[in-house]
């Protein structure tokens, strides 16, 4: 009985981790798109001046 509970707990853990990893991939994609859009709009905003695209 304990082995069955351990297997079910491991299966639940792996399903939860898989879902979490899928969510983290979507979050990473959204953050990457926001970063790219910010880069594009910032470079278009500073097209006339010689500003750097990074802040430091």
N, C-alpha and C positions, 0 to 999 in steps of 0.2 A: 504494500500500500504506500509506503514511504517513497519507494522508487517511482511509482506512478505520479505521486504529487511532485516529486522533484523534476520529472520529465515535463509535466504540465507547466510547472513554474518556469523552467528553461524555455519552453515553447512560447509562453507569454512574454518572457523577457526578450527573446529574439524578435518576435512580432513587434513589440514596442520599440525596440531599437531600429528595426527596419523602417517603421513609420516615421520615427524621429529623424533618421538619416534622409528620408525622402523630403520631409519638411525643411530640413536644413539645406538641401540642394535648391529647393525653390526660393528660400530666403537668400541664398548666395546669388542666384540668378537675378533676383530683383535688385539686390544691392549693386551688382555689376552693371545692370542697365541704368540705374540711377547715376552711378559714377560716370558711365560713358556719356549719358545725356548732359550731365554737368560739365564734362570736359568739352563737349561739342558746343554747348551754349556759351560757355565762358570764352572759348576761342573765337566764336563768332562775335561776341560782345566786344572783345579787345582786338578786332581785326585791324583797326586803324592805328592802334598804338603798339609799342614794342613791349608788351607785358609778358611775363613768364606765365606758363600754365600751372606751375606749382607755387605754393605759398611761401616756402622758406627762402 
